[in-house]
Amino acid sequence: MKKVNIKDIELNIDMISLLELKNVNNKIIIDINGTKYINEEVPKNKAIIYIDENYERKENMNDIKSLSKDIFAKYKPVISGTICKIKPLNNWQKIIGMNAQNMLYFDHQSDGVEIFEDKVLEDYGWHASVLEINYRSISDFIEENCKGTLLCYDNEIQFNGFVLVDDIEEVRAQVKEFIIEKTKQNIKEGLIEVDDDDVIEALEFFGMEIS
């Protein structure tokens, strides 16, 4: 998984296509790579750093400097020729909200990973907890082994971020296999009471039989 630290990102946005927008409502979205999506859908695995659902270029916005300051007011834009330089960190809290619908989970600074937004993975996480496998170990596995993006703010003192995955079906399969193998290891190490009713239910959920 690709880890992107928001504090290290500076994007160079070519403003020409935005300057050419007609004076009607336009949907403008920009992802973490600086790719612009104008009146088109964005792949769900792309981390978004800017969105305006109804941008209408004002008639007096006919130069790149005024347009950049209008569109990217919250990003402290710096203009150089046709390029507008922005630092997404300046709007980090809003960026988290922009990606809420597509993120798999959010890693809180204080609470860590509390829930998986995908129902299948959330069921996995809930059942795995009685098998001595917590959400942190599952999220660590996802970040180390699955394809996607971890967009975070990390200054070595504070950390928070969210994960977007490329293929949810693939991630589900990988996580299930991880839980099964980790459960076998935990049983060998005597960490799990295999006679416990909750444990028996969890083992059945993952299709495991203990001889």
DONUTOR-364436 format. One record per residue (C-alpha): residue number from 1; x, y negated, z; residue in three letters. Coordinates in pm, whole numbers. Layout:
N
(lovo NUM (X Y Z) ALA) ...
This chain:
211
(lovo 1 (0 0 0) MET) (lovo 2 (122 -346 -87) LYS) (lovo 3 (164 -575 213) LYS) (lovo 4 (124 -946 142) VAL) (lovo 5 (203 -1201 413) ASN) (lovo 6 (-12 -1507 347) ILE) (lovo 7 (247 -1742 500) LYS) (lovo 8 (498 -1650 228) ASP) (lovo 9 (267 -1716 -66) ILE) (lovo 10 (276 -2026 -283) GLU) (lovo 11 (70 -2016 -602) LEU) (lovo 12 (120 -2213 -921) ASN) (lovo 13 (-220 -2274 -1077) ILE) (lovo 14 (-230 -2391 -1438) ASP) (lovo 15 (-504 -2652 -1435) MET) (lovo 16 (-565 -2682 -1811) ILE) (lovo 17 (-848 -2425 -1823) SER) (lovo 18 (-1014 -2593 -1524) LEU) (lovo 19 (-979 -2935 -1682) LEU) (lovo 20 (-1162 -2801 -1987) GLU) (lovo 21 (-1465 -2688 -1785) LEU) (lovo 22 (-1796 -2826 -1902) LYS) (lovo 23 (-1994 -3048 -1666) ASN) (lovo 24 (-2220 -2764 -1554) VAL) (lovo 25 (-2217 -2530 -1257) ASN) (lovo 26 (-1920 -2296 -1284) ASN) (lovo 27 (-1817 -2007 -1064) LYS) (lovo 28 (-1444 -2029 -997) ILE) (lovo 29 (-1254 -1754 -816) ILE) (lovo 30 (-877 -1721 -773) ILE) (lovo 31 (-703 -1412 -638) ASP) (lovo 32 (-381 -1375 -439) ILE) (lovo 33 (-179 -1346 -761) ASN) (lovo 34 (-308 -1680 -886) GLY) (lovo 35 (-531 -1520 -1149) THR) (lovo 36 (-836 -1735 -1229) LYS) (lovo 37 (-1180 -1582 -1285) TYR) (lovo 38 (-1415 -1838 -1435) ILE) (lovo 39 (-1778 -1727 -1451) ASN) (lovo 40 (-1678 -1361 -1434) GLU) (lovo 41 (-1673 -1085 -1175) GLU) (lovo 42 (-1361 -1001 -976) VAL) (lovo 43 (-1250 -639 -919) PRO) (lovo 44 (-1333 -538 -562) LYS) (lovo 45 (-973 -447 -486) ASN) (lovo 46 (-849 -801 -552) LYS) (lovo 47 (-783 -1025 -254) ALA) (lovo 48 (-953 -1361 -311) ILE) (lovo 49 (-796 -1684 -188) ILE) (lovo 50 (-1037 -1936 -342) TYR) (lovo 51 (-1403 -1931 -440) ILE) (lovo 52 (-1657 -2191 -545) ASP) (lovo 53 (-1987 -2047 -657) GLU) (lovo 54 (-2118 -2372 -805) ASN) (lovo 55 (-1840 -2605 -909) TYR) (lovo 56 (-1946 -2892 -1132) GLU) (lovo 57 (-1665 -3106 -1261) ARG) (lovo 58 (-1746 -3471 -1206) LYS) (lovo 59 (-1736 -3696 -1511) GLU) (lovo 60 (-1457 -3907 -1364) ASN) (lovo 61 (-1238 -3599 -1307) MET) (lovo 62 (-1048 -3627 -1633) ASN) (lovo 63 (-692 -3587 -1513) ASP) (lovo 64 (-511 -3299 -1347) ILE) (lovo 65 (-419 -3485 -1028) LYS) (lovo 66 (-774 -3590 -938) SER) (lovo 67 (-914 -3252 -1041) LEU) (lovo 68 (-658 -3063 -831) SER) (lovo 69 (-729 -3273 -525) LYS) (lovo 70 (-1103 -3223 -574) ASP) (lovo 71 (-1092 -2846 -618) ILE) (lovo 72 (-811 -2763 -377) PHE) (lovo 73 (-866 -3028 -110) ALA) (lovo 74 (-831 -2770 171) LYS) (lovo 75 (-507 -2627 31) TYR) (lovo 76 (-292 -2944 37) LYS) (lovo 77 (-220 -2933 -338) PRO) (lovo 78 (104 -3057 -491) VAL) (lovo 79 (86 -3143 -861) ILE) (lovo 80 (371 -3106 -1107) SER) (lovo 81 (275 -3161 -1471) GLY) (lovo 82 (-17 -2926 -1548) THR) (lovo 83 (62 -2707 -1247) ILE) (lovo 84 (-101 -2734 -907) CYS) (lovo 85 (95 -2572 -624) LYS) (lovo 86 (-110 -2448 -329) ILE) (lovo 87 (-37 -2253 -12) LYS) (lovo 88 (-328 -2019 75) PRO) (lovo 89 (-219 -2013 441) LEU) (lovo 90 (-379 -2357 484) ASN) (lovo 91 (-722 -2194 444) ASN) (lovo 92 (-655 -1851 600) TRP) (lovo 93 (-965 -1830 820) GLN) (lovo 94 (-1194 -1907 527) LYS) (lovo 95 (-1004 -1656 311) ILE) (lovo 96 (-1088 -1382 560) ILE) (lovo 97 (-1458 -1460 514) GLY) (lovo 98 (-1425 -1466 135) MET) (lovo 99 (-1310 -1103 141) ASN) (lovo 100 (-1541 -973 414) ALA) (lovo 101 (-1774 -798 171) GLN) (lovo 102 (-1500 -586 12) ASN) (lovo 103 (-1252 -525 295) MET) (lovo 104 (-1221 -176 440) LEU) (lovo 105 (-1134 -309 783) TYR) (lovo 106 (-1006 -615 965) PHE) (lovo 107 (-712 -587 1202) ASP) (lovo 108 (-775 -833 1485) HIS) (lovo 109 (-490 -999 1668) GLN) (lovo 110 (-629 -892 2006) SER) (lovo 111 (-867 -602 1939) ASP) (lovo 112 (-692 -422 1653) GLY) (lovo 113 (-906 -212 1418) VAL) (lovo 114 (-1250 -157 1568) GLU) (lovo 115 (-1455 -34 1272) ILE) (lovo 116 (-1429 84 913) PHE) (lovo 117 (-1673 -96 685) GLU) (lovo 118 (-1711 215 468) ASP) (lovo 119 (-1972 443 630) LYS) (lovo 120 (-1796 767 536) VAL) (lovo 121 (-1466 653 686) LEU) (lovo 122 (-1644 513 990) GLU) (lovo 123 (-1799 858 1048) ASP) (lovo 124 (-1452 1008 1014) TYR) (lovo 125 (-1311 762 1265) GLY) (lovo 126 (-1591 818 1515) TRP) (lovo 127 (-1558 1198 1510) HIS) (lovo 128 (-1178 1183 1506) ALA) (lovo 129 (-1170 986 1831) SER) (lovo 130 (-1258 1296 2037) VAL) (lovo 131 (-979 1482 1857) LEU) (lovo 132 (-723 1238 2003) GLU) (lovo 133 (-694 1045 1675) ILE) (lovo 134 (-772 676 1714) ASN) (lovo 135 (-852 403 1464) TYR) (lovo 136 (-498 266 1481) ARG) (lovo 137 (-342 594 1373) SER) (lovo 138 (-589 623 1085) ILE) (lovo 139 (-532 265 972) SER) (lovo 140 (-155 314 994) ASP) (lovo 141 (-190 622 774) PHE) (lovo 142 (-398 427 520) ILE) (lovo 143 (-145 145 503) GLU) (lovo 144 (148 383 463) GLU) (lovo 145 (-7 631 218) ASN) (lovo 146 (-303 484 27) CYS) (lovo 147 (-316 248 -269) LYS) (lovo 148 (-441 -104 -209) GLY) (lovo 149 (-349 -435 -47) THR) (lovo 150 (-295 -543 311) LEU) (lovo 151 (-330 -921 319) LEU) (lovo 152 (-219 -1053 655) CYS) (lovo 153 (-82 -1339 859) TYR) (lovo 154 (230 -1224 1038) ASP) (lovo 155 (476 -1462 1204) ASN) (lovo 156 (632 -1189 1424) GLU) (lovo 157 (436 -1321 1724) ILE) (lovo 158 (82 -1316 1588) GLN) (lovo 159 (-69 -1069 1341) PHE) (lovo 160 (-409 -1027 1183) ASN) (lovo 161 (-518 -913 840) GLY) (lovo 162 (-746 -701 627) PHE) (lovo 163 (-721 -412 384) VAL) (lovo 164 (-866 -371 35) LEU) (lovo 165 (-828 -29 -127) VAL) (lovo 166 (-806 59 -495) ASP) (lovo 167 (-1011 381 -487) ASP) (lovo 168 (-1236 448 -188) ILE) (lovo 169 (-1305 808 -290) GLU) (lovo 170 (-932 883 -295) GLU) (lovo 171 (-884 715 42) VAL) (lovo 172 (-1168 916 195) ARG) (lovo 173 (-1008 1241 77) ALA) (lovo 174 (-664 1142 201) GLN) (lovo 175 (-792 1034 542) VAL) (lovo 176 (-995 1353 589) LYS) (lovo 177 (-689 1565 509) GLU) (lovo 178 (-481 1357 751) PHE) (lovo 179 (-734 1402 1032) ILE) (lovo 180 (-754 1778 977) ILE) (lovo 181 (-375 1822 979) GLU) (lovo 182 (-334 1592 1279) LYS) (lovo 183 (-607 1781 1465) THR) (lovo 184 (-427 2111 1407) LYS) (lovo 185 (-111 1957 1549) GLN) (lovo 186 (-297 1817 1851) ASN) (lovo 187 (-450 2157 1925) ILE) (lovo 188 (-107 2323 1911) LYS) (lovo 189 (24 2064 2155) GLU) (lovo 190 (-267 2124 2391) GLY) (lovo 191 (-405 1771 2361) LEU) (lovo 192 (-758 1884 2277) ILE) (lovo 193 (-1004 2086 2486) GLU) (lovo 194 (-1147 2308 2214) VAL) (lovo 195 (-1435 2422 2440) ASP) (lovo 196 (-1568 2068 2481) ASP) (lovo 197 (-1906 2018 2311) ASP) (lovo 198 (-1803 1689 2146) ASP) (lovo 199 (-1484 1850 2019) VAL) (lovo 200 (-1677 2147 1879) ILE) (lovo 201 (-1913 1907 1700) GLU) (lovo 202 (-1620 1711 1555) ALA) (lovo 203 (-1444 2028 1436) LEU) (lovo 204 (-1763 2141 1264) GLU) (lovo 205 (-1799 1798 1104) PHE) (lovo 206 (-1456 1833 944) PHE) (lovo 207 (-1522 2196 847) GLY) (lovo 208 (-1261 2335 1081) MET) (lovo 209 (-1276 2675 1246) GLU) (lovo 210 (-1066 2753 1552) ILE) (lovo 211 (-977 3118 1595) SER) 
